[in-house]
Every structure is written in structure tokens, then in C-alpha cells.
Amino acid sequence: MNKCILVDFVGCYMDQEPRTLNEKMTVSTTMTVDSCRKTCTDLKFKYYGVEYSAQCFCGNQPLNVRKMREGDCLKPCAGDRTQACGGSWRIAVYENPQNIPTAIVRKEFLGCYMDQEARTLNEKMTSSTAMTVNSCRKTCTDLKFKYYGVEWSSQCFCGNQLLNVRKMREGDCLTPCAGDKIQACGGNWRIAVYENPQYRPTAIVRKEFVGCYMDQQARTLNEKMTSSTTMTVDSCRKTCTDLNFKYYGVEWSSQCFCGNQLLNVRKMREGDCLTPCAGDRTQACGGNYRIAVYENPQYRPTAIVRKEFVGCYIDQKARILGEKMTSHTAMTVNSCRKTCSDLNFKYYGVEYSSQCFCGYDLIHAIKVSEEDCLRPCSGDRTQACGGSWRIAVYENPRYIPPAIVTKEFVGCFVDQQARTLNGKMTTSTTMTVYNCRKTCTDLKFMFYGVEYGIQCFCGNILTHFQVVSKGDCLKPCAGNKRQACGGPWRIAVYRNS
């Protein structure tokens, strides 16, 4: 015979929508009173109930209570036909004797407040199916918020200020926490608010602080900007001081700006710069278009490197040093010097922070003020690397001028379209006098000649005899800068002995 288990039994009740026990429901083909009891008591519910053989309901308060005769609850349990498991819309209700009532955690508790769309605590929100007051506390205190609050079982809110404050009775905040039913986690639009006793107010870092300034699209510090979700005053300081900027500034929690000059300067009250840093909420990181500016005490002004310096010159499309150009994000005067002196150029020059030029002569040289050449080098901001169309020119003291190879030399001649040597012509980026000699002697030509650094001509007769100064034939050979290989329309002629 089926019978209701009398231990913990409360009674047989009519069920309906919404359910008499409405906080959790399970269904099983092996349902028994004991299995339902375990499900609900493990979750710390006060009541559990079985219905229609296979259904289990849990809750802390029976709703729509209408008691029926016990005979209406005798439908056999699906998992044990000797046990009664309610009936059709009839629930056999039991009480958990180990139930501990849901209660507000008192430590650090401030009160129960009405919440709304504009949240009472509006700076961070999380949700979890394992929410407890302690887990919410950890979330908010780790981020150094002043207040934390739990709401509607599974929600956690953090903030430094209570907004739209309307205190309610504590009974409105007794919805059990999703992660621990004996803890109360607010209610429907009711938030249980707590205060973090370790909270330290957001404050301006005073070391090296200059002031709080209005910012705008044309930035107050406009030479470098970074953004980080872990921004602090210290991390911004490192970014800018490593690059030898004079000033650094933090703005709007996560932004860092660097520069050597404060532009569009309008000082504001310090209270405008108190938005917490994204990486440390005890530090202030400016505000919305408000920048907290600091000065780097180790700053060294950008200066011209004096060693081998010739002067600052106007540059143009036809470059003042036109024989070689490189560009590098780590440009310094020394790196440009090495590039050009290794190739035996007489002059080297730096321009517009990252450009290096090499040459043998200064072409169209117009000297200007040294101040025009003070743009910092991209690889070392203490060194000046020219400017916009301004080149800082240096002279290589180890420069060895190209010399004419005297062996078999005949002379320096004017060349023209009808070539002085017209038997054969070759071009090479590794041209030397000896390379040209080999080309022509292998072909049994009597004469060979080099021109314009890269050209070689062979022939058995000289078709033109206009001799000019050796100085016109001193353009370096492309393959050996210390050998002279003619010049523009000037050919250094040799006779194969």
C-alpha cells in the first residue's frame, strides 16, 4: 500500500501555476521522497515536495496554500511504488529540519536599498550562478571600490558612491544567494549594500605632479599616446621617461600622453582629475578631457651632437647629400655616421628624426639656424636629428678621397654621346678600374676607361682628344670608393700595356 512518509511531512496541498514551491523543480523516472529531499536540502531550501510520481519542487515559502486530504497525494513514486509522490496537481509537502533561514550577512552591511536602471552602484557589475556576499566582496575590494552590493540572487555591483539612495526594510533583501542559500543576496530591484573597510580614496600622485589641465583634440601633450586597461601613473611615467620626454600625463583612466612641451595650456581644479586609474583605483588618472600632468626630473633636452658637426642646412628634393639615403625607427647620429663612414663618404647628415643621407659634396648648401635642426632622433631623443627639410650635416674625419689609379693611366677626357671609346660599354654597381681593365683586356682592346662611378668603356682608338684636369675624373668607383672612376661625361682612360 502506498503511503506518505510521515517524517518531516507537512501535508497534501493543491498545486497550480504559479507553483506552491516555486524556486526549483526537477523530474526523474526514479523519483522518491528521499531523492527529492536530498535535492532540496543540499541547496538549503526549507521545503521540498513531490508531485505526480516523478516531480520534485523546492522552496522557502509555500505559495497559494490550500490543504487537501492526504488521500489525494497517494500516487506511487516513479522510483519506489511503496512511497506516495503526490498526485495530479497535488503536492506532498515536507519540511527540511536542518534548514537554516536565509539571513543578511551583517559584517560591513550598510542597508537594503531600492535599485533602478540608473544603478545605485554603477561602476562595475558581474553575475554568477555561484554568487555569495563574499565572492561579490572579493570582486569589488580587489578593484579597490568603496562599496559592494548583491541583488536578485546572482548579481554583484561595485562603486565608490551610492546613487539614487532610497533605503528599504531589510526584509526586502532576503532573496537567497545563488551560491549559498543561507546568505541573503538582495531582491528584485533591491540591493543589499556593504562598505569596504580597506577602501582608500582615489588621490593624485604628488611626486613630480605639475597640475590638472583641460585637454582637447589638439592634445596638451602630443608627441606620443598609449592606452592600457592596467594604466597607472607609474606605468605612464616609465613609458615617457624611457623615451626621454620632459612631460607625461594620464587621462580618462587608461590613457597616457608624452611630450616635451605643454600646448593649449588651461589649468583646471585638481578635483577634475580624480578619475581612478584603470590599473590602480587608489591613483587618480585625470578625467574626461582632463589630463594630470607630471614632469620628468631626469629629462635631458635634445641637443646637437657637436663632434664632426658642420651645420644645419636647408634640404630639398634635389638632396644636399644625394648619394645614399637610409631611414630607420632607431636612427641616431652615430648610426648614420657608421653607415656613411663605412662606405667612405665625406659627409653624413640626419634629417626629420629617422633619415640618414651620405655624400661627397654639399649641393645647393644654404645654412640656417641650428635651432631648425633640433628634432629628436627616433633612436635617442637626447640627440638632435635635423628637422622638416632641415639636415644636420657632419664631416667624416676618416674620409680618404678617391685617387686615380696611375698604372697605365693616359688622362681624363671629355666624353659625349659619340663615345671617346666606342668598342664596348658595360655598367656595374661593383665597378673598379681593375674590373674594367679585365673586361677590355680579355676582349683584346687597346684602351679601357671608367666613367661616372659605374661605367666601363673599351676601344682601340680615342675618338675625341679633349683632355681636362684630373680633378674632373675623381668620382669614386661604385665597387671601391678609394679609386676614382671618371665623372659625369668625364672618362678616365687607360692603355693596356
C-alpha positions in Angstrom: 0.0 0.0 0.0 1.3 3.5 -0.9 1.7 5.9 1.9 3.0 9.3 2.7 6.3 9.3 4.6 5.4 10.9 7.9 8.9 12.1 8.9 9.1 15.9 8.1 5.6 15.6 6.4 3.6 18.9 6.4 0.6 18.0 4.3 -1.0 17.4 1.0 -1.7 20.6 -0.9 -3.4 21.7 -4.2 -0.8 22.9 -6.7 -1.3 25.4 -9.6 0.5 27.9 -11.7 2.5 29.6 -10.0 3.7 26.6 -8.1 3.2 26.1 -4.4 7.0 25.6 -4.1 8.5 27.7 -7.0 12.2 28.1 -6.5 13.4 24.8 -8.1 11.8 21.9 -10.0 13.3 18.6 -11.2 11.8 15.5 -12.9 13.1 11.9 -12.7 11.9 8.5 -13.7 13.5 7.2 -10.4 11.9 9.8 -8.2 11.5 9.1 -4.5 10.7 11.2 -1.4 14.4 10.7 -0.3 15.9 11.8 -3.6 13.7 14.9 -3.7 14.7 15.6 -0.1 18.4 15.4 -1.0 18.0 17.7 -4.0 16.3 20.4 -1.9 18.2 20.1 1.3 21.6 20.1 -0.4 20.5 23.5 -1.8 19.4 24.6 1.7 15.7 25.0 0.8 13.3 25.0 3.8 10.6 22.9 2.0 10.5 20.1 -0.6 7.6 18.4 -2.2 6.8 15.5 -4.6 4.0 15.5 -7.2 2.6 13.3 -9.9 5.0 10.4 -9.3 8.1 12.0 -10.9 8.3 15.7 -10.0 10.2 17.4 -7.2 9.8 21.0 -6.1 11.8 23.1 -3.7 11.2 26.5 -2.0 11.5 28.6 1.1 7.8 29.6 1.4 4.7 27.7 0.2 2.5 29.9 -2.1 -1.2 29.7 -2.8 -1.7 27.3 0.2 -4.8 25.1 0.1 -4.6 21.9 2.1 -6.2 18.8 0.7 -6.9 15.3 2.2 -3.9 13.0 2.3 -5.7 10.5 0.1 -5.2 13.0 -2.9 -1.4 12.6 -2.6 -1.1 8.7 -2.8 0.1 8.4 -6.4 3.1 5.9 -6.3 6.6 7.4 -6.7 8.2 6.5 -10.0 11.3 5.2 -8.2 9.6 3.4 -5.3 6.0 2.4 -5.6 5.7 1.9 -1.9 6.1 5.6 -1.4 3.5 8.2 -2.2 4.5 11.0 -4.5 1.6 13.4 -4.6 -0.9 13.3 -7.4 -2.3 15.3 -10.4 -1.8 18.9 -9.2 -1.5 17.6 -5.7 1.9 18.1 -3.9 3.0 16.3 -0.8 5.0 18.9 1.1 7.9 18.2 3.6 9.9 20.5 5.8 13.7 20.3 6.0 14.6 20.1 9.7 18.2 21.2 9.1 17.1 24.3 7.3 18.9 27.5 8.3 16.9 30.5 7.4 18.3 32.9 4.8 19.8 35.9 6.7 21.7 39.1 5.8 25.4 38.9 6.3 26.0 41.5 9.0 29.7 42.2 8.5 30.2 45.6 6.7 26.4 45.8 6.0 25.0 49.3 5.3 21.4 48.6 4.4 18.8 47.4 1.9 18.2 50.0 -0.9 15.9 50.3 -3.9 17.7 49.9 -7.2 16.7 51.1 -10.7 18.1 51.3 -14.2 20.5 54.1 -13.1 22.1 51.7 -10.7 22.8 52.6 -7.0 26.3 51.2 -7.6 27.2 51.9 -11.2 30.9 51.3 -11.8 31.1 47.5 -12.2 28.5 44.7 -12.4 29.0 40.9 -12.5 26.6 38.0 -12.5 27.3 34.4 -11.3 25.2 31.3 -10.6 27.6 30.8 -7.6 27.1 34.3 -6.2 27.7 34.9 -2.5 28.2 38.0 -0.4 31.9 37.0 0.0 32.5 36.5 -3.7 31.0 39.9 -4.5 33.1 41.4 -1.7 36.3 40.0 -3.3 35.4 41.2 -6.8 34.9 44.8 -5.6 37.6 45.1 -2.9 40.2 43.6 -5.3 39.4 46.6 -7.6 39.6 48.9 -4.5 35.9 50.0 -4.7 34.4 51.6 -1.6 31.0 49.8 -1.8 29.8 46.4 -3.0 26.3 45.1 -3.2 24.3 42.0 -4.0 21.0 41.8 -5.8 18.4 39.3 -7.1 20.4 36.2 -6.0 23.2 36.3 -8.7 24.2 40.0 -9.3 27.1 41.9 -7.8 27.6 45.7 -8.1 30.6 47.9 -7.2 31.1 51.6 -6.9 32.6 54.5 -4.9 29.4 56.4 -4.5 25.8 55.5 -3.6 23.5 57.0 -6.2 19.6 57.5 -6.1 19.6 56.4 -2.5 16.3 55.2 -1.0 16.6 52.8 1.9 14.1 50.0 2.2 13.2 47.5 5.0 15.8 44.6 5.4 13.0 42.1 4.7 13.1 43.2 1.0 16.7 42.0 0.6 16.2 38.3 1.8 16.3 36.5 -1.6 18.9 33.7 -1.1 22.2 33.9 -2.8 22.6 31.6 -5.8 25.8 30.2 -4.4 24.7 29.9 -0.7 21.0 29.9 0.2 21.7 30.8 3.9 23.1 34.2 2.7 20.7 36.9 1.6 21.5 38.5 -1.8 19.1 41.4 -2.1 15.9 41.0 -4.0 14.0 42.1 -7.2 15.3 45.7 -7.7 16.6 45.6 -4.1 20.3 45.8 -3.4 22.0 44.8 -0.1 24.9 47.3 0.2 28.2 46.8 2.1 31.2 49.1 2.7 34.8 48.0 2.2 36.7 48.9 5.3 40.1 48.7 3.5 39.0 51.3 0.9 41.5 54.1 0.2 40.1 57.1 -1.6 41.4 57.9 -5.1 44.1 60.5 -4.8 46.5 62.4 -7.1 50.1 61.0 -7.0 52.0 64.0 -5.8 55.6 63.1 -6.9 56.5 65.2 -10.0 52.9 66.5 -10.3 52.6 69.7 -12.3 48.8 70.2 -12.4 45.4 69.3 -13.9 44.8 70.7 -17.3 42.0 70.9 -19.9 42.8 68.7 -22.9 41.3 68.8 -26.4 41.7 67.2 -29.8 45.0 69.1 -30.3 46.4 67.4 -27.3 48.2 69.2 -24.5 51.0 66.5 -24.8 51.0 65.5 -28.5 54.2 63.5 -29.2 53.1 60.0 -28.0 49.9 58.4 -26.8 49.3 54.9 -25.3 46.2 53.2 -23.8 46.1 50.3 -21.4 43.5 48.6 -19.2 46.2 48.4 -16.5 47.2 52.1 -16.6 48.8 53.7 -13.6 50.8 56.9 -13.1 53.9 54.8 -12.7 53.4 52.9 -15.9 52.8 56.1 -17.9 55.9 57.6 -16.3 58.0 54.7 -17.4 56.7 54.9 -21.0 57.5 58.6 -21.3 60.8 58.8 -19.3 62.2 55.8 -21.2 61.8 57.8 -24.3 63.3 60.9 -22.6 60.2 63.1 -22.8 60.0 66.1 -20.5 56.4 65.6 -19.5 54.0 62.7 -19.1 50.3 62.8 -18.3 47.4 60.5 -17.5 43.8 60.9 -18.7 40.4 59.3 -18.6 41.6 56.2 -16.5 43.5 54.4 -19.2 45.3 56.9 -21.5 49.0 58.1 -21.3 50.4 61.1 -23.2 54.1 62.2 -23.6 55.6 65.4 -24.9 58.4 68.0 -24.4 56.0 71.0 -24.4 52.7 71.8 -22.9 50.3 73.0 -25.6 46.9 74.8 -25.3 47.5 75.2 -21.5 44.5 75.9 -19.4 44.9 74.8 -15.8 41.8 73.3 -14.0 41.0 72.4 -10.4 42.6 69.2 -9.2 39.1 67.7 -8.5 38.6 67.4 -12.3 41.5 64.9 -12.5 40.3 62.3 -9.9 39.0 59.5 -12.2 40.6 56.3 -10.8 43.4 54.7 -12.9 42.3 51.5 -14.7 45.3 49.6 -13.1 45.1 51.1 -9.6 42.0 52.7 -8.3 43.9 54.4 -5.4 45.7 56.5 -8.1 44.0 59.4 -10.0 44.3 59.3 -13.7 42.9 62.6 -15.0 39.3 62.7 -16.3 37.2 63.3 -19.4 39.4 65.7 -21.4 41.2 66.4 -18.2 44.9 65.5 -18.1 47.0 65.1 -14.9 50.5 66.3 -16.0 53.8 65.3 -14.5 57.4 66.5 -15.2 60.3 64.1 -15.7 63.2 65.2 -13.4 65.7 63.1 -15.4 64.8 64.8 -18.7 67.8 65.8 -20.8 67.0 68.4 -23.5 67.6 67.4 -27.1 70.9 68.8 -28.3 73.1 68.7 -31.4 76.0 66.2 -31.3 79.0 68.5 -31.6 81.6 66.0 -32.7 82.3 66.5 -36.5 79.3 68.8 -36.8 79.4 71.1 -39.9 76.0 72.9 -39.6 72.3 72.9 -40.2 71.2 73.3 -43.8 68.0 73.6 -45.9 67.3 70.4 -47.8 65.1 70.0 -50.9 64.0 67.4 -53.4 67.5 67.6 -55.1 69.1 66.5 -51.9 72.1 68.3 -50.3 73.7 64.9 -49.8 72.4 62.8 -52.7 74.4 59.7 -53.0 72.8 57.4 -50.4 69.8 57.6 -48.1 68.5 55.3 -45.4 65.6 55.5 -42.9 65.3 53.8 -39.5 63.0 54.0 -36.5 66.1 53.7 -34.3 68.1 56.4 -36.0 70.9 58.2 -34.1 73.8 60.5 -35.3 76.2 57.6 -34.5 74.3 55.0 -36.6 74.1 57.4 -39.5 77.8 58.1 -39.1 78.6 54.4 -39.2 76.5 53.9 -42.4 78.2 56.7 -44.3 81.8 56.4 -43.0 81.8 52.6 -43.6 81.2 53.5 -47.3 83.9 56.2 -47.2 81.6 59.1 -47.8 83.0 62.5 -46.9 79.7 63.8 -45.4 76.8 62.4 -43.4 73.6 64.1 -42.3 70.5 63.3 -40.3 67.1 64.7 -41.0 63.5 64.6 -39.7 64.3 62.2 -36.8 64.8 59.0 -38.8 66.6 59.8 -42.1 70.3 59.5 -42.9 72.0 60.9 -46.0 75.5 60.4 -47.3 77.5 62.3 -50.0 80.8 63.6 -51.2 79.8 67.2 -51.7 77.3 69.7 -50.2 75.0 70.6 -53.1 72.9 73.8 -53.0 74.1 74.4 -49.5 72.1 77.1 -47.6 73.0 77.3 -43.9 70.3 78.1 -41.4 70.0 78.4 -37.6 70.9 75.4 -35.6 67.5 75.6 -33.8 66.0 74.4 -37.1 67.8 71.0 -36.6 66.6 70.2 -33.0 64.1 67.5 -33.8 64.9 64.4 -31.6 66.4 61.4 -33.2 63.9 58.4 -33.3 66.5 56.2 -31.6 67.8 58.6 -28.9 65.7 61.7 -28.0 68.7 63.4 -26.4 70.3 63.7 -29.8 69.1 66.1 -32.5 68.4 64.7 -35.9 67.6 67.7 -38.1 64.1 68.7 -38.9 61.5 69.0 -41.6 63.6 69.7 -44.7 66.4 70.6 -42.4 69.6 68.4 -42.4 72.2 68.4 -39.7 75.5 67.8 -41.6 78.6 66.2 -40.3 82.1 65.6 -41.8 83.8 62.2 -41.7 87.4 62.8 -40.4 88.4 59.3 -41.7 87.4 60.1 -45.2 90.0 59.1 -47.8 89.5 61.0 -51.1 89.3 58.7 -54.2 92.5 58.7 -56.2 93.3 58.0 -59.8 94.9 54.6 -60.4 98.2 55.8 -62.0 99.2 52.5 -63.6 98.5 52.6 -67.4 96.7 56.0 -66.9 96.5 58.1 -70.1 94.4 61.0 -68.9 91.0 62.5 -68.1 88.9 63.2 -71.2 85.6 64.9 -72.0 83.1 62.3 -73.2 79.9 62.8 -75.2 77.2 60.8 -77.0 79.6 59.7 -79.7 81.8 58.0 -77.1 85.5 58.5 -76.7 85.9 54.7 -76.5 83.2 53.2 -78.6 84.2 49.5 -78.9 82.2 48.2 -75.9 80.4 49.5 -72.9 79.4 47.8 -69.6 77.8 49.0 -66.3 78.2 47.6 -62.8 77.3 48.6 -59.2 80.7 47.0 -58.2 82.8 48.8 -60.8 86.5 49.3 -60.2 89.4 50.3 -62.5 90.7 46.7 -62.3 87.3 45.2 -63.3 87.1 47.4 -66.3 90.7 46.6 -67.3 89.9 42.8 -67.2 86.7 43.3 -69.3 88.6 45.1 -72.0 91.9 43.2 -72.0 90.1 39.9 -72.2 88.5 41.2 -75.4 92.0 42.4 -76.6 91.1 46.1 -76.7 93.9 48.6 -76.5 92.2 51.2 -74.3 89.8 51.0 -71.4 88.2 53.8 -69.4 85.9 54.3 -66.4 83.2 56.9 -66.1 80.6 58.2 -63.7 81.4 55.6 -61.0 79.8 52.6 -62.7 80.6 52.7 -66.4 83.3 50.9 -68.3 84.3 51.6 -72.0 86.6 49.7 -74.3 88.1 50.7 -77.7 91.2 50.7 -79.9 91.2 54.4 -80.7 90.3 57.6 -78.9 87.6 59.3 -81.0 87.9 62.6 -79.0 91.1 64.2 -77.6 89.8 67.0 -75.3 91.9 66.5 -72.2 90.7 68.1 -68.9 92.0 68.3 -65.3 92.4 65.1 -63.4 90.1 66.7 -60.8 87.2 66.1 -63.2 87.7 62.3 -63.0 87.6 61.9 -59.2 84.1 60.4 -58.8 84.6 57.2 -56.6 84.2 53.8 -58.2 81.0 52.1 -57.1 83.0 49.0 -56.2 85.9 50.7 -54.4 85.3 54.3 -53.1 89.0 54.9 -52.8 89.5 54.5 -56.6 88.5 57.3 -59.0 86.2 56.3 -61.8 85.8 59.4 -64.0 82.9 61.7 -63.6 79.7 62.9 -65.3 80.7 63.0 -69.0 84.3 62.6 -67.9 86.2 59.4 -68.7 89.5 58.3 -67.1 91.3 56.5 -69.9 93.9 53.8 -69.6 96.1 52.0 -72.1 96.5 48.2 -71.8 100.2 47.6 -71.6 
